[in-house]
């Protein structure tokens, strides 16, 4: 089990390193990281996540807390 966790951590560190080597210089040069289609997907996901969050918060605020009666 420990070997799996260590392997996953090594993969995570390597992926962050590769992302840093590719994405940071690209952003400094002014290039976009996502294609126009990718940008549309991000906007759609954010709007649906905001909608779900507002529905959840309104459902939680309208729910009455249940109280147990102690005997």
Secondary structure, 3 states (H helix, E strand, C coil): CHHHHHHHHHHHHHHHHHHHHHHHHHHHCCCCCCCHHHHHHHHHHHHHHHHHHHHHHHHHHHCCCCCCCCC
